[in-house]
Amino acid sequence: MINNHLKKFNVILASGSPRRHHFFRELGIDFRIEVREVEEIHPSTLKGAEITDYLAKLKASAFKDLSEGDLIITSDTIVWMDGQAIGKPSDANEAKQMLAALSGRTHEVITSVCFTQKDRQHIVSDTTVVWFRELSEAEIDYYVETFNPFDKAGSYGIQEWIGYIGIERIEGCYFNVMGLPTRLVYKTLMEL
């Protein structure tokens, strides 16, 4: 259905995330993947969605050679708690520390998606609140050692074992916690 609407566009998903690739396929979008590396550093004065907006736009800025009809889609997800952004862990110890910090607490997952064409840019963002129950050290160790969540903001995937046993409830979009607010992406693409 959406491909008829997007047939004049060359949709390029600039993401290495297998979850985002899956979502685009499931939405029925014809796309190709092209990732250009950028140093994901943001000004320290930014807070919450300002960070993900900035980083999604930064990723889009790597595509300077856009043709008419090209549509670059970039995104960024962070976990936000206590006024701090929690990104991806660098190793197992950091992953365990992140999960211990999230244990028994509430946090927000914020994702921004940037739609860039040759002559315009549009960005949307979504926030989901997540409640974790108290996790034991053994549960945290098992999850990190078994699932290697090093490509995930906050060191966890809601769709994995830790989500099954640890998340008490969420408020907002489940798919946003996985890394893409699918309904917002669909709505934005249909409005192009």
C-alpha positions as CSV (number, residue, x, y, z in Angstrom):
1,M,0.0,0.0,0.0
2,I,2.6,2.5,1.0
3,N,4.9,1.7,-2.0
4,N,2.3,3.2,-4.4
5,H,2.5,6.4,-2.4
6,L,6.4,6.3,-2.3
7,K,7.0,5.3,-5.9
8,K,8.5,8.6,-6.9
9,F,11.0,8.3,-4.0
10,N,14.3,6.5,-3.7
11,V,14.0,5.5,-0.1
12,I,17.4,5.1,1.7
13,L,17.4,3.8,5.3
14,A,20.6,5.1,6.8
15,S,20.7,2.6,9.7
16,G,22.7,-0.5,10.5
17,S,20.0,-1.6,13.0
18,P,18.5,-5.0,12.1
19,R,15.4,-4.0,14.0
20,R,14.8,-0.9,11.9
21,H,15.5,-3.0,8.7
22,H,12.8,-5.4,9.9
23,F,10.3,-2.7,10.6
24,F,10.7,-1.1,7.1
25,R,10.2,-4.5,5.5
26,E,7.1,-5.2,7.6
27,L,5.7,-1.8,6.8
28,G,5.9,-2.8,3.1
29,I,8.5,-0.1,2.1
30,D,10.9,-0.7,-0.8
31,F,14.2,0.7,0.5
32,R,17.9,0.3,0.3
33,I,20.4,0.5,3.2
34,E,23.3,2.9,3.1
35,V,25.1,3.9,6.3
36,R,27.6,6.7,6.4
37,E,29.6,7.0,9.6
38,V,29.5,10.2,11.6
39,E,30.9,10.9,15.0
40,E,27.8,10.8,17.2
41,I,28.7,13.7,19.6
42,H,26.1,16.2,20.7
43,P,26.4,19.5,22.6
44,S,26.2,18.9,26.4
45,T,23.5,21.6,26.7
46,L,20.9,19.4,24.9
47,K,18.3,17.5,26.8
48,G,16.0,14.5,26.0
49,A,14.5,14.7,22.5
50,E,16.9,17.6,21.6
51,I,19.7,15.0,21.7
52,T,18.0,12.5,19.4
53,D,16.8,15.2,17.1
54,Y,20.3,16.6,16.8
55,L,21.9,13.1,16.2
56,A,19.3,12.1,13.6
57,K,20.0,15.3,11.7
58,L,23.7,14.8,12.1
59,K,23.5,11.4,10.5
60,A,21.5,12.9,7.6
61,S,24.2,15.6,7.1
62,A,26.6,12.9,5.9
63,F,24.5,12.7,2.7
64,K,25.5,15.8,0.9
65,D,25.0,14.4,-2.6
66,L,21.3,13.9,-2.7
67,S,19.5,13.6,-6.1
68,E,15.9,14.7,-6.8
69,G,13.7,12.0,-5.4
70,D,16.2,10.7,-2.8
71,L,14.7,10.3,0.6
72,I,17.2,9.6,3.4
73,I,15.7,8.3,6.7
74,T,18.0,8.5,9.8
75,S,17.2,8.0,13.4
76,D,18.6,7.9,16.9
77,T,17.3,6.4,20.2
78,I,18.4,7.1,23.7
79,V,17.3,6.1,27.2
80,W,16.7,9.2,29.3
81,M,16.8,8.9,33.1
82,D,17.6,11.4,35.9
83,G,18.4,14.1,33.4
84,Q,21.0,11.9,31.7
85,A,21.2,10.2,28.3
86,I,22.1,6.6,28.4
87,G,23.4,5.3,25.1
88,K,24.9,2.0,24.0
89,P,27.3,0.2,26.3
90,S,30.9,-0.2,25.3
91,D,31.4,-3.5,27.0
92,A,29.8,-6.1,29.3
93,N,30.7,-4.3,32.5
94,E,29.1,-1.0,31.3
95,A,26.0,-3.0,30.1
96,K,25.6,-4.5,33.6
97,Q,26.0,-1.1,35.3
98,M,23.4,0.4,33.0
99,L,20.9,-2.4,33.7
100,A,21.6,-2.1,37.5
101,A,20.9,1.6,37.2
102,L,17.6,1.0,35.4
103,S,16.5,-1.8,37.8
104,G,13.5,-0.9,39.9
105,R,13.2,2.5,38.2
106,T,11.3,4.3,35.5
107,H,13.0,5.8,32.4
108,E,12.1,7.2,29.1
109,V,13.0,5.9,25.6
110,I,13.2,8.7,23.1
111,T,13.6,8.1,19.3
112,S,13.8,10.8,16.6
113,V,13.5,10.0,12.9
114,C,14.7,12.5,10.3
115,F,13.3,12.5,6.7
116,T,15.7,14.4,4.4
117,Q,15.2,15.3,0.8
118,K,17.3,17.5,-1.5
119,D,15.3,20.6,-0.6
120,R,13.7,19.9,2.8
121,Q,14.0,18.1,6.0
122,H,11.4,17.0,8.6
123,I,11.9,15.4,11.9
124,V,9.5,13.5,14.3
125,S,10.2,12.1,17.8
126,D,8.4,9.9,20.2
127,T,8.8,9.1,23.9
128,T,7.8,6.0,25.8
129,V,8.0,5.6,29.5
130,V,9.3,2.2,30.8
131,W,9.0,0.7,34.3
132,F,11.5,-2.0,35.2
133,R,11.0,-4.2,38.2
134,E,13.9,-4.8,40.6
135,L,16.4,-7.1,38.7
136,S,18.8,-9.4,40.5
137,E,22.5,-9.4,39.8
138,A,22.2,-12.9,38.4
139,E,19.4,-11.9,36.0
140,I,21.5,-9.0,34.8
141,D,24.6,-11.1,34.3
142,Y,22.6,-13.8,32.5
143,Y,21.0,-11.3,30.1
144,V,24.3,-9.5,29.2
145,E,26.3,-12.7,28.8
146,T,23.5,-14.5,26.8
147,F,22.1,-11.7,24.6
148,N,25.1,-9.3,24.2
149,P,23.0,-6.1,24.1
150,F,25.8,-3.9,23.0
151,D,24.0,-2.4,20.1
152,K,21.1,-1.2,22.2
153,A,20.5,2.1,24.0
154,G,20.3,1.3,27.8
155,S,21.8,-2.2,27.2
156,Y,18.4,-3.9,26.7
157,G,15.9,-5.0,24.1
158,I,12.3,-5.0,25.2
159,Q,11.6,-7.8,22.8
160,E,14.2,-10.0,24.4
161,W,14.3,-12.1,27.6
162,I,15.0,-9.1,29.9
163,G,11.8,-7.4,28.6
164,Y,9.8,-10.6,29.2
165,I,10.9,-10.9,32.8
166,G,11.8,-7.3,33.8
167,I,9.4,-4.8,32.3
168,E,6.4,-4.2,34.4
169,R,4.6,-1.8,32.1
170,I,5.1,0.9,29.5
171,E,3.3,4.1,28.6
172,G,3.5,4.8,24.9
173,C,4.7,3.0,21.8
174,Y,6.2,-0.4,22.2
175,F,8.0,-0.3,18.9
176,N,9.6,3.0,19.9
177,V,11.4,1.1,22.6
178,M,12.7,-1.2,19.9
179,G,14.1,1.8,18.1
180,L,11.4,3.0,15.7
181,P,8.0,4.7,16.3
182,T,6.5,2.8,13.4
183,R,3.1,4.6,13.3
184,L,4.8,8.0,13.2
185,V,7.1,6.8,10.4
186,Y,4.2,5.5,8.4
187,K,2.1,8.6,9.0
188,T,5.0,10.9,7.9
189,L,5.7,8.9,4.8
190,M,2.1,9.0,3.8
191,E,2.0,12.8,4.2
192,L,5.0,13.3,1.9
